[in-house]
Amino acid sequence: MMPVSRKGSRKGRACKMSHTPIPIPSALARRLLKVAKGRAPNAPLLLQANGRPWRSSSHYRPFYAAVKAAGLDPTAVTYYAFRHSRITDLLLADVPVEVIADQLDTSPDVIRRSYLDRISTNAEDLLRRHMFDLAENVVPLAHARKGSPATA
């Protein structure tokens, strides 16, 4: 269960914390079950190398170091790149925008505005994957008027 963001909170009114189920591969589920074995049900599942729980900002330094080690610009390639990659991959896999928005705690309109160029660029490939290839099965149709030759 992934906690959703607290977007939309207003002064004086706190948003209720809720969670969204996120599907994971069965191999990852098995691995996580091994990690969780013997821990309290509410104990953090993933820990840092030093044994401490991850905090919302704990990932910045290791990610920054990994980006630099890869020879990339850490001011351009941020941790948020994972989110962008995931959204793009799901769009290219024909997952409905509404499903993506729900899973990644955003809105379909935001996805359409932000990723329209990626959607448009690959539109031909996406459409082609869903076409029927009837070239082998084309048969002539009889013309409506008597005596007219059939046309294909």
ROMIVO-705820 format. One line per 4 residues: for each residue x, y negated, z negated of N, C-alpha, C. Coordinates in Angstrom, 1 decimal, padded with zeros to 4 digits. Layout:
BEGIN
X Y Z X Y Z X Y Z; ...
***
This chain:
BEGIN
000.8 001.2 000.0 000.0 000.0 000.0 000.9 -001.2 000.0; 000.7 -002.1 001.0 001.5 -003.3 001.1 000.7 -004.5 000.5; 001.3 -005.2 -000.4 000.5 -006.4 -000.9 000.4 -007.4 000.2; -000.8 -008.0 000.3 -001.0 -009.1 001.3 -000.5 -010.4 000.7
-000.3 -011.3 001.6 000.2 -012.6 001.2 -000.9 -013.4 000.4; -000.5 -014.4 -000.3 -001.5 -015.2 -001.0 -001.8 -016.4 -000.2; -001.8 -016.3 001.1 -002.2 -017.4 001.9 -003.6 -017.9 001.6; -003.9 -019.1 001.7 -005.3 -019.6 001.5 -005.6 -020.0 000.1
-004.6 -019.9 -000.8 -004.9 -020.3 -002.2 -005.0 -021.8 -002.2; -005.9 -022.3 -003.0 -006.1 -023.7 -003.1 -005.8 -024.2 -004.5; -005.6 -025.5 -004.6 -005.4 -026.0 -006.0 -006.5 -025.6 -006.9; -006.0 -025.0 -008.1 -007.0 -024.7 -009.1 -007.7 -023.3 -008.9
-007.5 -022.7 -007.7 -008.1 -021.4 -007.4 -007.0 -020.5 -006.9; -006.8 -019.4 -007.6 -005.8 -018.4 -007.2 -006.4 -017.4 -006.3; -005.7 -016.9 -005.4 -006.2 -015.8 -004.5 -006.1 -014.5 -005.3; -007.0 -013.6 -005.1 -006.9 -012.3 -005.6 -005.9 -011.5 -004.9
-005.0 -010.8 -005.6 -004.0 -010.0 -005.0 -004.6 -008.7 -004.5; -004.5 -008.4 -003.2 -005.0 -007.2 -002.7 -003.9 -006.5 -001.9; -004.2 -005.3 -001.5 -003.2 -004.4 -000.8 -003.8 -003.9 000.5; -003.0 -003.7 001.5 -003.4 -003.1 002.8 -002.6 -001.8 003.0
-003.3 -000.7 003.3 -002.6 000.6 003.6 -001.8 000.4 004.9; -000.5 000.8 004.8 000.3 000.8 006.0 000.7 002.2 006.3; 000.4 002.7 007.5 000.8 004.1 007.8 002.3 004.2 008.0; 002.9 005.3 007.5 004.3 005.6 007.7 004.5 007.0 008.2
005.6 007.3 008.9 005.8 008.6 009.4 005.9 009.6 008.2; 005.5 010.8 008.5 005.5 011.9 007.5 006.9 012.2 006.9; 007.9 012.1 007.8 009.3 012.3 007.3 009.7 011.2 006.3; 009.3 010.0 006.5 009.5 008.9 005.5 008.7 009.2 004.2
007.5 009.6 004.3 006.7 009.9 003.2 007.4 011.0 002.3; 007.9 012.0 003.0 008.6 013.1 002.2 009.8 012.6 001.5; 010.5 011.7 002.2 011.7 011.2 001.6 011.4 010.3 000.4; 010.3 009.5 000.5 009.9 008.6 -000.6 009.4 009.4 -001.8
008.7 010.5 -001.5 008.3 011.4 -002.6 009.5 011.9 -003.4; 010.5 012.3 -002.7 011.7 012.7 -003.4 012.3 011.6 -004.3; 012.4 010.4 -003.8 012.9 009.3 -004.5 012.0 009.0 -005.7; 010.7 009.1 -005.6 009.8 008.8 -006.7 009.7 009.9 -007.8
010.2 011.0 -007.5 010.1 012.2 -008.4 010.7 011.8 -009.8; 009.9 012.0 -010.8 010.3 011.7 -012.2 010.2 010.3 -012.6; 009.8 009.4 -011.8 009.6 008.0 -012.1 008.1 007.8 -012.6; 008.0 006.8 -013.4 006.6 006.4 -013.8 005.8 005.9 -012.5
004.5 006.2 -012.5 003.7 005.8 -011.3 003.8 004.4 -010.9; 004.0 003.5 -011.8 004.1 002.1 -011.5 005.5 001.5 -011.4; 006.5 002.4 -011.4 007.9 002.0 -011.3 008.2 001.6 -009.9; 009.1 000.7 -009.7 009.5 000.3 -008.3 010.0 001.5 -007.6
009.6 001.7 -006.3 010.1 002.8 -005.6 011.5 002.7 -005.0; 011.7 001.5 -004.4 013.0 001.3 -003.8 013.9 000.4 -004.7; 015.1 000.8 -005.0 016.0 000.0 -005.8 017.2 -000.5 -005.0; 017.8 -001.5 -005.4 019.0 -002.0 -004.8 020.2 -001.0 -005.2
021.3 -001.2 -004.5 022.5 -000.3 -004.8 022.9 -000.5 -006.3; 022.6 -001.6 -006.9 023.0 -001.8 -008.3 022.0 -001.2 -009.3; 020.9 -000.6 -008.7 019.9 000.0 -009.6 018.7 -000.9 -010.0; 018.9 -002.2 -009.6 017.8 -003.1 -010.0 016.7 -003.1 -008.9
015.5 -003.5 -009.3 014.4 -003.6 -008.3 014.7 -004.7 -007.4; 014.2 -004.6 -006.2 014.3 -005.6 -005.2 013.3 -006.8 -005.6; 013.8 -008.0 -005.4 012.9 -009.2 -005.6 012.7 -009.7 -004.2; 011.8 -010.7 -004.1 011.4 -011.2 -002.8 012.6 -011.9 -002.1
013.6 -012.3 -002.8 014.8 -012.9 -002.2 016.0 -012.0 -002.1; 015.9 -010.8 -002.6 017.1 -009.9 -002.7 017.7 -009.5 -001.4; 016.9 -009.5 -000.4 017.3 -009.0 000.9 018.1 -010.1 001.7; 018.1 -011.3 001.4 018.7 -012.4 002.2 020.2 -012.2 002.4
020.9 -012.0 001.3 022.4 -011.9 001.4 022.8 -010.6 002.2; 022.3 -009.4 001.9 022.7 -008.3 002.7 022.3 -008.4 004.2; 021.2 -009.0 004.4 020.7 -009.2 005.8 021.7 -010.2 006.5; 022.0 -011.3 005.9 022.9 -012.3 006.4 024.2 -011.7 006.7
024.8 -010.8 005.8 026.0 -010.2 006.0 026.0 -009.2 007.2; 024.9 -008.5 007.3 024.7 -007.5 008.5 024.6 -008.3 009.8; 023.9 -009.4 009.8 023.8 -010.2 011.1 025.2 -010.7 011.5; 025.9 -011.2 010.5 027.3 -011.7 010.8 028.2 -010.6 011.3
028.1 -009.4 010.6 028.9 -008.3 011.0 028.6 -007.8 012.4; 027.4 -008.0 012.9 026.9 -007.7 014.2 027.4 -008.7 015.2; 028.0 -009.8 014.8 028.4 -010.8 015.7 027.3 -011.8 016.1; 026.2 -011.8 015.4 025.1 -012.6 015.7 025.0 -013.9 014.8
024.2 -014.8 015.2 024.1 -016.1 014.5 023.0 -015.9 013.4; 023.4 -015.9 012.1 022.4 -015.7 011.0 021.4 -016.8 010.9; 021.7 -018.0 011.5 020.6 -019.0 011.5 019.6 -018.8 012.6; 019.9 -018.0 013.6 019.0 -017.7 014.6 018.3 -016.3 014.4
019.0 -015.3 013.9 018.5 -014.0 013.6 018.2 -013.9 012.2; 017.0 -014.1 011.8 016.6 -014.0 010.4 015.9 -012.7 010.0; 015.7 -012.5 008.8 014.9 -011.4 008.3 013.6 -011.3 009.0; 013.0 -012.4 009.3 011.7 -012.5 010.0 011.8 -011.8 011.4
013.0 -011.6 011.9 013.1 -011.0 013.2 012.4 -009.6 013.2; 012.5 -008.9 012.1 011.8 -007.6 012.0 010.3 -007.7 012.3; 009.7 -008.7 011.7 008.3 -008.9 011.9 008.0 -009.2 013.4; 008.8 -010.1 014.0 008.6 -010.4 015.4 008.8 -009.2 016.3
009.8 -008.4 016.0 010.0 -007.2 016.8 008.9 -006.2 016.6; 008.4 -006.0 015.4 007.3 -005.1 015.2 006.0 -005.6 015.9; 005.7 -006.8 015.9 004.5 -007.4 016.6 004.7 -007.1 018.1; 005.8 -007.5 018.6 006.1 -007.3 020.0 006.0 -005.8 020.4
006.6 -004.9 019.7 006.5 -003.5 020.0 005.1 -003.0 020.0; 004.3 -003.4 019.0 002.9 -003.0 018.9 002.1 -003.5 020.1; 002.3 -004.8 020.5 001.6 -005.4 021.6 001.9 -004.6 022.9; 003.2 -004.2 023.1 003.6 -003.5 024.3 003.1 -002.0 024.2
002.8 -001.6 023.1 002.2 -000.2 022.9 000.7 -000.2 023.1; 000.1 -001.4 023.5 -001.3 -001.5 023.7 -002.1 -001.4 022.4; -001.5 -001.7 021.2 -002.3 -001.7 020.0 -003.1 -003.0 020.0; -004.4 -002.9 019.7 -005.3 -004.1 019.7 -004.8 -005.2 018.8
-004.8 -006.4 019.3 -004.3 -007.6 018.5 -005.0 -007.6 017.1; -006.2 -007.3 017.0 -006.9 -007.3 015.7 -006.3 -006.3 014.7; -005.9 -005.1 015.2 -005.3 -004.1 014.4 -003.9 -004.6 013.9; -003.1 -005.2 014.8 -001.8 -005.7 014.5 -002.0 -006.8 013.4
-002.9 -007.7 013.6 -003.1 -008.8 012.7 -003.4 -008.3 011.3; -004.3 -007.3 011.2 -004.7 -006.8 010.0 -003.5 -006.1 009.3; -002.7 -005.3 010.0 -001.6 -004.7 009.4 -000.5 -005.6 009.0; -000.3 -006.7 009.7 000.8 -007.6 009.4 000.3 -008.9 008.7
-000.9 -008.9 008.2 -001.4 -010.0 007.4 -001.3 -011.3 008.1; -001.9 -011.4 009.3 -001.9 -012.6 010.0 -003.3 -012.6 010.7; -003.5 -013.6 011.7 -004.7 -013.6 012.4 -004.5 -013.3 013.9; -005.5 -012.8 014.5 -005.4 -012.5 016.0 -005.0 -013.8 016.8
-005.6 -014.9 016.4 -005.3 -016.2 017.0 -003.8 -016.6 016.9; -003.3 -016.4 015.8 -001.8 -016.7 015.6 -001.0 -015.8 016.5; -001.3 -014.5 016.5 -000.6 -013.6 017.4 -000.7 -014.0 018.8; -001.9 -014.3 019.3 -002.1 -014.7 020.7 -001.3 -016.0 021.0
-001.3 -017.0 020.1 -000.6 -018.2 020.4 000.9 -018.0 020.4; 001.4 -017.2 019.4 002.8 -017.0 019.3 003.5 -016.1 020.3; 002.7 -015.1 020.7 003.3 -014.0 021.5 002.7 -014.0 023.0; 002.0 -015.0 023.4 001.3 -015.0 024.7 002.4 -014.8 025.8
003.5 -015.4 025.6 004.6 -015.2 026.7 005.0 -013.8 026.8; 005.1 -013.1 025.7 005.5 -011.7 025.7 004.4 -010.8 026.3; 003.2 -011.2 026.0 002.0 -010.4 026.5 001.9 -010.6 028.0; 002.0 -011.9 028.4 001.9 -012.2 029.8 003.0 -011.6 030.7
004.2 -011.7 030.2 005.4 -011.2 030.9 005.2 -009.7 031.2; 004.6 -008.9 030.4 004.5 -007.5 030.6 003.1 -007.1 031.0; 002.3 -008.0 031.4 000.9 -007.7 031.7 000.8 -006.7 032.9; 001.6 -006.9 033.9 001.6 -006.0 035.1 001.9 -004.6 034.7
002.9 -004.4 033.9 003.2 -003.0 033.4 002.1 -002.4 032.5; 001.6 -003.3 031.7 000.5 -002.8 030.8 -000.7 -002.4 031.6; -001.1 -003.2 032.6 -002.2 -002.9 033.5 -002.0 -001.6 034.3; -000.8 -001.5 034.9 -000.5 -000.4 035.7 -000.6 000.9 035.0
-000.2 000.9 033.7 -000.3 002.2 032.9 -001.7 002.7 032.8; -002.7 001.8 032.9 -004.1 002.1 032.8 -004.9 002.2 034.1; -004.2 002.3 035.2 -004.8 002.4 036.5 -004.9 003.8 036.9; -006.0 004.1 037.6 -006.1 005.4 038.2 -005.3 005.4 039.5
-004.5 006.4 039.8 -003.8 006.5 041.0 -004.6 007.4 041.9; -005.4 006.8 042.8 -006.3 007.6 043.6 -005.7 007.8 045.1; -004.5 007.5 045.3 -004.0 007.6 046.7 -004.1 009.0 047.3; -003.9 010.0 046.4 -004.0 011.4 046.9 -005.4 011.8 047.2
-006.4 011.1 046.6 -007.8 011.6 046.6 -008.7 010.7 047.4; -008.2 009.8 048.2 -009.1 008.9 048.9 -009.7 009.7 050.1; -011.0 009.6 050.1 -011.8 010.3 051.2 -012.6 009.2 051.9; -012.8 009.4 053.2 -013.6 008.4 054.0 -015.1 008.4 053.5
-015.7 007.2 053.5 -017.1 007.1 053.1 -017.9 006.9 054.4; -019.0 007.5 054.5 -019.8 007.3 055.6 -020.4 005.9 055.7; -020.4 005.3 056.8 -020.9 003.9 057.0 -022.5 004.0 056.9; -023.1 002.9 056.4 -024.5 002.9 056.2 -025.3 003.1 057.5
-024.8 002.5 058.6 -025.6 002.6 059.9 -025.3 003.9 060.6; -026.3 004.4 061.2 -026.2 005.6 062.0 -025.2 005.4 063.2; -024.4 006.4 063.4 -023.5 006.3 064.6 -022.2 005.5 064.3; -022.1 004.8 063.2 -020.9 004.1 062.9 -019.8 005.0 062.4
-018.6 004.8 062.8 -017.5 005.7 062.3 -017.3 005.5 060.8; -016.8 006.6 060.2 -016.5 006.5 058.7 -015.2 005.7 058.6; -015.2 004.9 057.5 -014.0 004.1 057.2 -013.5 004.5 055.9; -012.2 004.3 055.7 -011.6 004.6 054.4 -011.4 003.3 053.6
***
